[in-house]
Amino acid sequence: MLAILERLGFTNCLAVLLVLLLIMGLAGGFVLAVLSIKYQYTGALACWTVVFTPIGTAVSIVLVRIVDKSRAENTGADGEGIKYATAKATNFAPAQEPVGSVDSPAI
């Protein structure tokens, strides 16, 4: 799991962690609602709403900026995607894996 997050880069790792924070907040709200029903609490759950509404709003703004950053990084000057331009430059041939021996990887 750590290797996957390391390959993602800081910004995308931050996005994954922020989504996990939102999921934890949603799960916590669900548990709080179930406990309220179990103990017949009929009041408002404002304590949870007041805490997670600004967090959710801030996280959504940050996630939009992360998507915009990724889009800007993966678009060339002519509007073409970087991966598409790379594939076009190699005539859409699949990437060749480096050849190594059976006992050790290629260098």
C-alpha positions in Angstrom: 0.0 0.0 0.0 2.8 2.4 0.9 4.5 1.7 -2.5 1.3 2.6 -4.3 1.0 5.8 -2.5 4.7 6.6 -3.1 4.2 6.2 -6.9 1.1 8.5 -6.9 3.1 11.5 -5.8 2.3 14.0 -3.1 -0.7 15.7 -4.6 -2.6 12.5 -5.6 -1.7 10.9 -2.2 -3.2 14.0 -0.5 -6.3 13.5 -2.6 -6.6 9.9 -1.6 -6.2 10.8 2.1 -8.8 13.6 1.9 -11.3 11.2 0.3 -10.6 8.8 3.1 -11.2 11.6 5.6 -14.6 12.3 4.0 -15.5 8.6 4.1 -14.6 8.4 7.8 -16.7 11.5 8.5 -19.7 9.9 6.6 -19.2 6.6 8.5 -19.0 8.5 11.8 -22.2 10.4 11.0 -23.9 7.1 10.2 -22.8 5.5 13.5 -24.0 8.6 15.4 -27.4 8.4 13.6 -27.8 4.7 14.4 -26.9 5.3 18.1 -29.4 8.2 18.2 -32.1 5.9 16.9 -31.1 3.2 19.3 -31.2 5.5 22.4 -34.3 7.3 21.0 -32.6 10.7 20.8 -34.8 13.0 18.8 -32.8 16.2 18.9 -30.6 17.6 16.2 -27.2 16.2 15.5 -25.8 19.7 15.1 -22.5 18.8 16.8 -21.6 16.5 13.9 -23.0 18.8 11.2 -21.2 21.9 12.4 -17.9 20.1 12.4 -18.1 18.3 9.1 -19.8 20.8 6.9 -16.8 23.2 6.7 -14.4 20.2 6.4 -16.4 18.8 3.5 -16.5 22.1 1.7 -12.8 22.7 2.1 -12.0 19.2 1.0 -14.1 19.5 -2.1 -12.4 22.8 -3.1 -9.0 21.2 -2.6 -10.0 18.1 -4.6 -11.2 20.3 -7.5 -7.8 22.1 -7.5 -6.0 18.7 -7.5 -7.9 17.6 -10.5 -7.2 20.9 -12.3 -3.5 20.6 -11.5 -3.4 17.0 -12.9 -5.3 18.1 -16.0 -2.8 21.0 -16.5 0.2 18.7 -16.0 -1.1 16.1 -18.5 -2.0 18.5 -21.3 0.5 19.6 -23.9 0.8 23.1 -25.4 -1.4 22.2 -28.3 -4.1 20.7 -26.1 -3.1 17.2 -26.7 -2.7 14.8 -23.7 0.8 13.9 -22.7 0.2 10.2 -22.8 -1.5 10.4 -26.2 1.4 12.5 -27.6 3.9 10.0 -26.3 2.0 7.1 -27.9 1.7 9.1 -31.1 5.4 9.7 -31.2 6.1 5.9 -31.0 3.4 5.2 -33.7 1.1 3.7 -31.0 3.5 0.8 -30.4 3.3 -0.8 -27.0 6.1 0.1 -24.6 9.0 -2.4 -24.7 10.1 -3.9 -21.3 13.8 -3.9 -20.8 15.3 -7.3 -21.4 17.2 -8.7 -18.4 18.5 -12.2 -17.4 16.3 -14.6 -15.5 18.4 -14.1 -12.4 18.7 -10.3 -12.3 16.6 -7.5 -13.7 17.8 -5.2 -16.5 19.8 -2.1 -15.5 
